[in-house]
Amino acid sequence: MMFINRTARLTARSLAIGVVGAALSLNSLNALAFKESGKIIAGSDMTFAPYEYMDNNKPAGFDIEFLAGLAKVMGRESVNIDTRWANLIPGLRGGRFDITNSSMYITAERVKVIDMIPYLKSGESILSVKGSDYQPKLPEEFCGHTVGSMAGTSWLKQLQTLSVEYCEANNLEPITIREYPTDPQTTQAMLSHAVEAQITDAAVAQSVVEKLGDRVMISSETLIYPVLNGFGVKKGNDEVKEALIEGLKKFSKTPEYDALLNKYKFQAPTAEDVEKLMPKA
């Protein structure tokens, strides 16, 4: 009888441990799933028109509309949390949101720490003060000049490399790069002559020209450093990643998808673009 009772206690204990273990496993899985049922919580830096910005205290712009359309075909609702650029990846990795939705360029450095899903093809343009003597068309013309950029952008490393491997290697003065928290602050620095030119996303540059009229101009004539834009997903969060990939396939076949790209004059990446521009982790 004592043997039977002891066996029963051991069996009950094993079952209890199993239940706890299963619960812990379930919690671990939930930690890597969508944060809220029926929603996609996204981190977005709302200072980067026309991609994402605040309009009458509401999120607006291409990325905001794009995610809303994507979420709809996924049977979800998009929620964008205004987050400064430097805090986007740490916030994603820390579980603050499901994805980053902030026109983030896909780079080799970023895919080492997060997964990225391409949805747009982009690149940079050079802004300068209209009427100024300095009107650079290519980054190679930055040698010996002071250039402004938003902090944390992918092209900063490219400019630093260019300064060493092109400017200094050809006995030219290096590029002086000044970084600012947001893109509008960088433009203001250029207008106040703290920097001589600004490098930024091509669509953002066009938006600045439209807003500031005859004060600034795009001096570059071709797309600089072509790149893919992508959603960021926490590594290991395969549920969110696969859901987004499938959702994009469905969304890309809708009239709303084509209408949105046409509205902003943006370009979806082709299979060839993804093959050529997508960095390997």
N, C-alpha and C positions, 0 to 999 in steps of 0.2 A: 504493500500500500504506500509506504514511504517512497519507494522507488518510482511508483506511478505518479505521485504528487510532484516529486522532484523533476521527473521528465516533463510533466505538464507545465511546471514553472519555467523550465528551460525553453520549451516550445513557445510559450507565451512571450518570453523575453526576446527570443529570436524574431518572432512576428513583430513585436513592438519596434525592434531595431530596424527591421525591414521597412516598416511603415515610415519611420523617421527618415531613413535613408531615401526612400522614394519621395518623401516630401521635400527633402533637401535638394534632390535632383530636379524635382519639378520647379522649385524656386530658382535654381540655377538656370534652368531653361527659360523661365519667365523673365529673368534678368536680361536675357539676350533676345527677347521677343519685342513686339511693339509695347511702348510704355502704357498706352491706354487703348482699350477696346474701341474699334471703329475710328481711330484717329492716327495721323502721322504727325508726330511732334518734331519740328525742324528748328535748327539754329540758323538764323540769318542776320547778316550785318546790314541793317537798314540804312546804309549811307552810300549805296553804290548804284544810283540810278544809271540806266533804266532797268537794271536787274532786280533790285529790291531797295525800297525806300519807303518813307512814311508820307502819306498823302491824307491830310485832314485826320491825323492820328490813327490811320489805318494802313496796314502793310499794302504796298502796291508794287507793280513792276512785272517784268517777264517771269522771273523765277517764282514769284508769288502766284501768278496766274497759271504757270506751267504745273506747279505742284498741286494746285487746286484741281486742275483737269485730270492729272494723273491719279490723285486720290479718289476722284469721283469714279473712274473706271475700276478702281480697286475696292469700291464700296466703303471708302473711308472719308474722313474730313481732315483737311490739312490745317495745322496750327503752327504759325511761325513765331519764334521767340527772338526778339531783337537782342543780338549778342555781338559785341565788338569782335573784329576779325581775329585778333590774337587769341581769343578765348574759345573759338569755334571747335578746333580739334581737341583741346583739353576737355571742353564741355561734353563733346561726343564720347570721348573715351571714358569720361567720368559718369556717363549714363544720364546726363541732363536732358538729352533729346535723342530721338531715333536716328536722325540723319542731319547732315549739314545741307542747307539749301541756300547757297550764297555764291553762285557763279565761281566756284572754286576750281582752279586749274588742276588738272591731274598731272602730278610730277612724280619722279622716281622716289624723292624723299617722302612724299605724302603716302604713297602706296606701301611704304614700309611699316607705317604705323596705323593706317586705316584702309579699309576697302573703298574703292571708288567706282561709280557706275556712270559712264559717259552718256550725256544727253544733248550736247551742243558743241560746235566747233567755234573757236574764237582766236584771239591774238591781241597784240598791242598796237597802239598808235602813239605818236609823239605830239604833245601840245606845246605851243609857244605863245607868247604875247603877240597879238597882231600888231604889225608895224615895227617890231623890234628888229635889230640887225641880225640876231641869232635865230635862224629858222632851220634846225637840223632835220634832215630827211631820213637818216639812218643812225642807229646807235653808235656806229663808228665815228660819227661826228661829235660824240659826247666828250671825247678826249680833251682834257684841259678845261672842262666846263662843269658847272654845278647843276645837277639834275635832281628833281624831286620825285618821290614815289610814296604811295601808301606802304606802311610797314607790313612785313610778313608776306609780301607777294612773291610769286615764283620767279619773276624776272630779275629780282635783285641779285640773285646768285649769278645769273647770266651776265649782268652788267659788271659785277665784280670780276668775273673771269675775263670778260672783254677788256676791262681796264688793264689787267696784268698781261694777258696774252696778245693783245693787239696794241693798246696805247703804249704801255711801257716797253713792250718788245720792239716797237718801232721808234723808240726814243721820243715819244710824245708824252705830254703831261697826263697823269692818271685822271680818271673820272671821280669827281666829288659827288657822293650820293647822300642826300638828306632824306630821312624817313619821317613820315607824319602818321598819326593814328588813323586818319580817314582820308579818303580821296578829296573831298571838298576842302579840307585843310591844306592839302598839297597844292590845289589850284590857287587858294588864297596866298600861299607862300610865293607862288610864281607871280601873281599879280602885284605883290608887294616887293618883288625883285629879290627875295631871299634865295630863290633858285632861278636858273635861266630857262629851264624847260621842264616839262613833266612827262613821264611815261606812265601810261595807264591802259586799261582794256579799251579796245577799239570802239565798242558800243558806248562805253562810259565817256570816252573822249567826244564822240558825236553828240551825246546828251549835254555835255558841258558847253560845247559850241552853240547848241540850240538855246541854252539858257542864258548865256552871257553875250550873245550877239556878236558885236564887232570887237570885243575885248580880247578874245583868244581865237586861235585857229589850229587846225591839224596840219602840221608841217610835213609829216611823213606821207609818202605816196603809196606805200605798199603795206600789207599786213606784216607786222613784226612778230617773230617767234610764234608761228601757228601752234595751237594747243587745243586740247579737249577740256571742256568743262564737265564736272561730274558731281553727283551726290556723294557725300561721304557717309560710310556706314562703319560702325564699330567692328573691328576684326572678331570673327567668331559668331557674329550675329547673322547667321545664314538665313534665318526666317525672314528678317527684314530685307536682306540683300536679294534673295530669290523672289520675294514678293514684288520688289521694285522692278526687277528685270522683266518679270512676266507682265507687270502693269505697264511698263514702257512699250512692250510689244503691242499690247492692246490699244494703248493711247495713240501710238503712232499711226494707227489705221483709221483714226476718227477725223471727221472734218474739222473739229475744234483744234486738233494738233496743227494741221496745215494753216488754218486761219491765224493761230497765235504766232507761228513763225513768220508768216507774211506781215502781220501787224507790226512786228518789231524789226523786220528785215534781217532775221537771224538765219543761221544755217545749221541744219541737222547734220551730224557726222555720218559719212558713208562707211560702209564696211572697210573700204580701203583706208579711210582716215583713221579708223580705230586700230587697224593693223599697223599703220605707220607711226601714229602718234601716241598710242597707249604704252606707257612705260611698263616694264616687267618688274614685279615685286622683288 
